[in-house]
């Protein structure tokens, strides 16, 4: 793959949503647009969409399942968290290991995506500081950035920096959708 001539790839990470949703910790722009449960991307030729859709199912469980029963923590959310975080990272692995092998064009475009991601880590904080970091914490040391917390509004799953963990998962999923759609558009050119 090193001998491939890079094709022009325009994969600049842009904010596509309300700037009021910018995260404090990472100065992360929000990619949340439309309803992820009903909006279907126009083109889905990449295999990376498969783990993406599994993540959508997990997000649905996060948004529609109880996390406590009479002040007792229910363990299901942790199992969904583990699988969801692993699948968020799997999307990138499938892009790199499967989709990039489809053609020389796929290889160049996917390589361009990863090069952009690595060159501008600040614009892709959600990937490096949430998806990658939390996946490594769970799979390599079995430590969690997410935990059950209680506020005046009731129980919620809090991430290590005080943010709503399920909202971060949602944000990461929209981030992937945005980039998968960009890749699909590049492949259709």
N, C-alpha and C positions, 0 to 999 in steps of 0.2 A: 504494500500500500504506500510505502514511502516514495516510490517512483511515480506516483500518479501526479499529473499536472493538476493543480488546484483549479477548480472552476470558480467563476465569480459567485460568491455567496453573500447575500445580504441578510445576515441574521443578527442584527443589532437588537439588543434587549430594550424594548421601549415600554413605557407605562401605557396601559390601555384603559385605565379606569380612574375613578375618583381619587384624587390625591389625598383626601381625608382618611383613606384607609392605609396610608403609609405606616409601616411598622417603626416603632421607636428604636428598637434594638439594632436593626440592620439597615435602617433607612430604605426599606424595601418598598418598591412601588407595587401597587395591587394590580393583579391581572384578572380580577373577578369581573366578568361581564356575562350577562345572560344567565339562564338557568341551566346548570350543568346536567340536570336530570332529564331535560327535555330537548335541549339544543344538540343536534347531531352535526358534527363537522362535515362539510361537503365532500371531502375526500379522505378515505381511510385505507390507504394502500400499505402503510407501514405495519409491521408486526407489533411494534411498540404500543399500538392502540389496544392490544389484548390485555396486558397488565393495567393499562390506563383504565379500561372499563371495569376491571376488578376493583380498582381503587374507588371508582364512582360508587360501586355497590357498598364498599366499606364506609364511604362518606355517608351514604344513606343510613346505614346502621348507626353511625355516630349520632346523626341528627334525629333518629327515631327510636333509640333504645334507652332504657333506664340505666343509670350508672350506680344508683343506690336503691335499696329497698329498706324502708324504715331505718334510715341512718346506717345501714350496713352496705359496705362497698360490694358491688357485683363484679366478679372477675372477668366477665365477658369483654368489657371495654379494653382490658389489657391485651387480650388475645387478638382482638381486632386491631389494636394499635400496632402490635408486633407485625402482624401480616400486612397491614396497610403501609407501614414505613418500609418494610422490605420490598413491597410491590412498587412503591414510589421510586425506589432506587432501581428496581428491575426494569422499569421503562427505559432508563438510560443504558442499562446493560444490553437490552434487546436491540436498541438503536445501534450500539457500537459493535455488537457481536453477530447480529443476525441481519438487520436491515442494511448495514454497510456492505454486506457481502453480496447483495442482490445484483449490483452492476457497478461499473466504474463511476457512473454519475452518482449513484447512491453513496458510494464510498467517499467521494470528494465532498458531497454536501454534508454528510454526517460528520466527516473529519472537520469541515469548516465550522459546524455547530460546536463541536467540542473545543476547537481552537479558540473560538469566540468566548465560550464559557470560561475557559482557563485564563484567557487574556484579560478579561474584565470581571473579576470575581465580585466586585461590588455590585454590579448590575444583576448578578445571579446569586445574591446572598441566600435566597430561599433554598437553592440547591446545595451550596457548600455548607451553610451554617444550620440548616434544618434537615433536609433529606439525607445528605451524606453523613453529617455528624451524628444525627439520632440513629440512623441505620448502623453506623459503626459502634455506637454505644450499646445498642441492643444486641447485635449479632456477635460482637467481639468481647464484651464485658458483662453483658446482661444487666446494664444499668439503664435507667429510664429518665428522660428529661420531662416526662409527663407524670402527673400524680393527681390523685383525688384531692380537691380543695373545697372549702366552703366559704361562701360570701353571704352578704345580707340577702342576696337573691336566691340562695340555695347552693346545691352542690354543682361543681363543674370540674372538668379536667384541665389542670393548669400546667403550662409548660414551665421549664426551669426559670425563665426570665419574667414570669408573671402573666404571660399572655394565655389566652384560651387555646389549648393544644388542638382542639378539633378545628378551630378557625385557622390555625397554621396549616393543618393537614389540608383543609379546603383550599387555602391560598396556594399551596404547593401543587395541588391537582389542577387548578386553573392555570398555573404557570406552565405545567407540562402541556396542557391543551393548547395554550398559545403557541408554544414552540413546536409542537407536533404539526399544528396547522401551518406554521411558517415553513417547516421542512416539506410538507406536502405541496405547498405552492411552489417552492423552489424546484421540486422534482417534476412538476408539470410544465415548467418553462421549456 
